[in-house]
Amino acid sequence: MTEFGLPHSKEGFPIYEPGGPVLREFLADRSHVSIIRGPIGSGTSSACVLRIYMHAMEQRLNPDTGKRHSRWVILRDSYPNLRNTTIKTWLDWFPEDKFGRFFWDRPYRHEIRIGDIELDVVFFSALEEGDIQKFRSMEYTGVWFNELEYMSHLIFMEAESRTGRYPAIARGGAAWDGVLADMNAPDETHWLMKVTGEVQVEEADEDEEYIKPGLPHNWRYFVQPPAVLEVRDQSGRNVAGYRNNPEAENVKWLKPGFYDEKCQGKTKAWIDSRLRNQITFVVDGSPVFKNFNSDTHIAAEPLKVVPGQDVIVGLDFGRTRPAAICLQVIDGRIFIQHEFRRYGMKYLNSMDCWSAPHL
């Protein structure tokens, strides 16, 4: 039986088919924290929804009730986004007429009662630090962060601390407990990028939180292939367009030409984050060089000092983080080889940056 191309069981329930190897690995993972990052349309939200139900089915039977009890909280950055996107996806898979009543008073909740499964799901918005009080004294089996790129580290830590609390150990405990999270590629300032080591972490000032780099041993981090690939011009330096990636996941469940359509009228930064699944860089204020392009202006490997050429040192004492750069001007181009910061030195990996006719 099928409906709109989606296979259904004889009882009328939709059958989920993961659309790629990364989605399959994510579904099979049982780490305490499972995070999946992918482009839009890549099926991560549905995978998280189905994992919640998988864990509910895997839960131990309570000997007193003969039921498999579990309780989840689903978090999003706002109630409108919860209602219009997260809950819509949830009810597409678990409609009320088959799985139980959905309560539309805030916080939204769904009481699933089917067979021996008793699954309670609560939907919260959590964006500001003040939202942390929502988690006080709560006890859950698991938490799903929908669109983790919008969640602070503080909220993540507090919500995670409430997992593994239901069912109580005296009633058999949870067969699995933990955190699920899906996300599009965030910008470089997101706390998770520091944990995974995808951006450099520096020692923080006294008034800042320091995040230790390195993925904890009981975490797994899944990154899907990009949905589109760049097409370069003849020089190989400039982006001339985009083409669909044959390795992209979940494409069979998207309308024809979906990614071609989404590329139109978008900035490169948006395409990099939402379609190419690449970490983007933040530009605060008004950039000095508006045409800066990381693919063009950042070298693939550290640049070496050219013998016989002057080395220029630029200093910025700053307010809290003094810094210095070492560079050479060669054939009208600036080559930045080293950057010194308050807490150490790193390579900038810059090449062919900008012409400098006035130097």
C-alpha positions in Angstrom: 0.0 0.0 0.0 1.3 3.5 -0.9 0.2 7.1 -0.5 1.9 9.9 -2.3 4.8 7.5 -3.1 5.4 6.6 0.5 5.1 2.8 1.3 2.5 1.9 4.0 2.0 -1.3 5.9 -1.3 -3.2 5.6 -2.5 -1.5 8.8 -2.0 1.8 7.1 1.1 3.0 8.9 3.8 4.7 6.8 7.1 2.7 6.3 10.3 4.7 6.8 13.1 4.1 4.4 16.3 6.0 5.2 17.6 7.8 2.1 21.4 7.2 2.5 24.2 5.6 4.4 24.7 8.4 6.9 21.0 8.3 7.8 21.2 4.6 8.3 24.2 4.9 10.6 22.5 7.6 12.6 19.4 5.4 13.0 21.5 2.4 14.2 23.6 4.5 16.6 23.0 4.1 20.3 25.5 6.6 21.7 24.3 8.8 24.6 24.4 11.8 22.3 23.7 11.5 18.5 24.0 14.6 16.4 23.4 14.7 12.6 24.3 17.6 10.4 23.0 17.9 6.8 21.6 20.2 4.1 18.0 21.2 3.9 15.8 18.4 2.6 18.2 15.7 3.7 15.8 13.8 6.0 17.4 14.5 9.3 14.2 15.6 11.1 12.3 12.5 10.0 15.2 10.3 11.1 15.1 11.9 14.6 11.3 11.4 14.8 11.6 7.7 13.9 14.5 7.2 16.3 12.3 8.4 19.1 9.7 5.8 18.2 12.4 3.1 17.8 13.6 3.8 21.3 10.0 3.7 22.6 9.7 0.2 21.0 13.0 -0.9 22.5 12.1 0.1 26.0 11.9 -2.6 28.6 8.5 -3.8 29.7 7.4 -2.5 33.1 6.5 -5.7 35.1 3.8 -3.9 37.0 1.9 -2.5 34.0 3.1 -4.6 31.1 3.8 -1.4 29.2 6.9 0.2 27.6 7.0 3.6 29.2 9.1 6.5 27.9 9.0 10.3 28.1 10.6 12.8 25.7 11.0 16.5 25.3 11.4 18.1 21.8 13.0 21.5 21.7 12.9 24.2 19.0 13.8 27.9 19.0 10.2 29.2 19.0 6.6 28.0 19.4 5.7 29.1 15.8 8.6 27.0 14.4 7.5 24.1 16.6 3.9 24.3 15.4 4.7 25.0 11.7 7.6 22.6 11.1 8.6 20.3 13.9 5.1 19.2 15.0 3.9 19.0 11.4 6.7 16.5 10.7 5.9 14.7 13.9 2.1 14.3 13.1 2.9 13.3 9.5 4.4 10.2 11.0 2.2 9.8 14.0 -1.3 11.1 13.2 -3.7 11.4 16.1 -6.3 9.0 14.7 -3.8 6.1 14.8 -1.4 7.0 17.7 -3.4 9.0 20.3 -4.5 12.5 21.2 -2.3 15.6 20.6 -2.8 18.5 23.1 -2.5 22.0 21.6 -2.2 24.0 24.8 1.3 25.1 25.6 3.5 23.3 26.0 2.2 21.1 23.2 2.2 17.4 24.0 1.4 14.1 22.4 0.3 11.0 24.4 0.9 7.9 22.2 -0.9 4.8 23.3 -0.6 2.0 20.9 -0.1 -1.7 21.7 2.2 -1.9 24.8 3.8 1.5 24.0 3.1 4.4 26.3 5.1 7.3 24.9 4.7 10.9 26.2 6.2 13.7 24.2 6.4 17.3 25.3 7.2 20.2 22.9 9.0 23.2 24.3 10.6 26.4 22.8 14.0 27.0 24.2 16.1 29.9 22.9 16.9 32.3 25.7 18.9 31.4 28.8 15.8 32.1 30.9 14.1 29.1 29.2 16.4 26.9 31.3 13.9 27.1 34.2 11.6 24.9 32.1 13.8 21.9 32.7 14.0 22.2 36.4 12.7 19.1 38.2 11.8 17.5 34.9 12.5 13.8 34.3 12.8 12.5 30.7 14.1 9.5 28.8 15.5 11.6 26.0 15.7 15.0 24.4 15.5 15.9 20.7 17.0 19.3 19.6 15.4 20.2 16.3 17.7 22.7 14.5 20.5 22.6 17.1 22.3 25.5 15.3 19.9 27.8 17.2 20.5 26.4 20.6 23.0 27.6 23.2 25.4 25.4 25.0 23.9 26.3 28.3 20.4 25.1 27.2 22.0 21.9 25.7 23.8 21.1 29.0 20.7 21.7 31.1 18.4 19.6 28.9 20.9 16.8 28.7 21.1 16.6 32.5 17.4 15.7 32.6 17.7 12.6 30.5 18.0 9.1 31.9 15.5 10.0 34.7 12.5 8.2 33.3 11.4 5.4 33.9 12.9 5.2 37.4 15.5 2.5 38.0 13.1 1.0 40.5 10.8 0.4 37.6 13.4 -1.1 35.3 15.0 2.1 34.0 15.5 3.1 30.4 16.9 0.7 27.8 18.5 3.8 26.2 18.6 7.4 27.3 20.2 10.5 25.8 20.1 13.2 23.3 19.2 13.4 19.6 20.0 16.5 17.5 19.7 17.5 13.9 21.0 20.7 12.3 22.1 22.6 9.2 25.7 23.7 9.1 26.1 26.6 11.6 28.6 29.4 11.6 32.0 29.2 13.1 30.9 30.7 16.4 28.6 27.8 17.3 29.7 26.0 20.4 29.4 22.5 18.8 32.0 23.5 16.2 34.5 24.0 19.0 33.6 20.7 20.6 34.1 18.8 17.3 37.4 20.6 16.6 36.1 22.0 13.3 37.1 25.5 14.4 40.1 26.5 16.5 39.5 27.0 20.2 41.3 29.5 22.2 41.6 30.0 25.9 38.7 32.3 27.0 38.9 35.5 28.9 37.8 35.4 32.5 34.3 36.5 31.6 33.8 33.9 28.9 33.0 30.3 28.9 35.7 27.9 27.8 34.6 24.9 25.8 37.1 22.0 25.8 37.7 20.7 22.3 37.2 17.0 21.6 34.1 15.0 21.1 33.2 13.1 24.3 33.6 9.3 24.1 29.8 8.7 24.3 28.9 11.2 21.5 28.6 10.5 17.8 28.6 13.3 15.2 27.3 12.4 11.7 27.8 14.7 8.7 25.9 14.1 5.5 27.3 14.8 2.0 26.5 18.2 0.4 23.4 18.4 -1.7 25.1 20.4 -4.4 28.7 20.8 -5.6 30.4 23.9 -7.0 31.1 24.3 -10.7 34.2 26.4 -11.2 35.2 28.6 -14.1 38.2 28.0 -16.3 40.6 29.5 -13.8 39.3 27.2 -11.1 39.1 30.0 -8.7 35.6 31.4 -9.1 32.2 29.7 -8.6 30.3 29.6 -11.9 27.4 27.6 -10.7 26.2 24.5 -8.9 25.3 21.0 -9.8 23.5 18.2 -7.9 25.7 15.9 -5.8 25.1 12.3 -6.8 26.0 11.3 -3.2 23.3 13.5 -1.7 20.9 11.7 0.7 17.1 11.6 0.8 16.8 13.0 -2.8 14.2 10.3 -3.8 11.7 12.0 -1.4 12.2 15.5 -2.9 10.5 16.9 -5.9 12.5 16.9 -9.2 14.8 20.0 -9.4 14.4 20.8 -5.7 18.1 21.8 -5.2 18.4 23.6 -8.5 15.4 25.7 -7.5 16.9 26.4 -4.0 20.2 27.7 -5.5 18.4 30.5 -7.3 18.7 34.0 -5.9 20.7 32.9 -2.9 24.1 34.2 -1.6 27.1 31.9 -1.6 27.1 31.9 2.3 23.5 30.7 2.3 24.2 28.0 -0.2 27.4 26.9 1.6 25.5 26.5 4.9 22.1 25.2 3.8 23.0 23.2 0.7 26.7 22.4 0.7 26.7 21.6 4.5 29.7 23.8 5.1 30.5 25.8 8.2 30.2 29.5 7.4 32.2 32.5 8.7 30.7 35.4 10.5 31.3 39.0 9.4 30.5 41.6 12.1 29.8 45.2 11.1 30.9 46.5 7.7 33.6 44.4 6.1 36.7 46.1 4.8 36.8 43.8 1.8 33.2 43.1 0.7 34.4 40.7 -2.1 36.3 38.4 0.3 35.8 34.8 -0.6 37.2 32.1 1.6 37.6 29.7 -1.3 39.6 32.2 -3.2 41.5 34.0 -0.5 42.4 31.2 2.0 45.3 28.9 1.0 45.0 25.2 1.1 48.1 24.9 3.3 50.3 27.2 5.4 52.3 29.7 3.4 56.0 29.9 3.8 58.1 33.0 4.0 59.7 34.0 0.7 63.5 34.6 1.1 64.8 38.0 0.1 61.4 39.8 0.5 60.6 42.2 3.3 58.5 40.9 6.2 55.8 43.3 7.5 54.5 43.0 11.0 51.1 44.5 11.8 50.1 45.0 15.4 46.7 45.4 17.1 46.9 45.8 20.8 43.1 45.5 21.1 41.1 45.8 24.3 41.5 42.3 25.7 43.1 40.2 22.9 46.2 41.8 21.4 47.3 40.3 18.1 50.0 40.5 15.4 50.3 39.3 11.8 53.4 38.7 9.7 53.0 39.2 5.9 54.8 39.8 2.7 53.8 41.8 -0.3 54.8 40.0 -3.5 53.9 41.2 -7.0 51.2 43.4 -5.6 49.5 40.7 -3.5 49.5 40.2 0.2 50.6 36.9 1.6 49.7 36.5 5.3 51.9 33.7 6.8 51.4 33.9 10.6 49.0 35.3 13.1 50.0 35.7 16.8 47.2 35.9 19.3 47.2 36.3 23.0 46.9 32.6 23.6 49.2 31.3 21.0 50.0 31.2 17.3 48.2 29.7 14.3 48.6 29.7 10.6 46.0 31.7 8.7 46.6 29.8 5.5 46.1 32.9 3.3 47.2 33.2 -0.2 46.7 35.7 -3.1 44.6 37.8 -0.8 44.2 41.2 -2.2 46.1 43.5 -4.5 47.9 46.3 -2.6 48.9 49.0 -5.0 49.4 51.6 -2.3 52.0 49.6 -0.3 
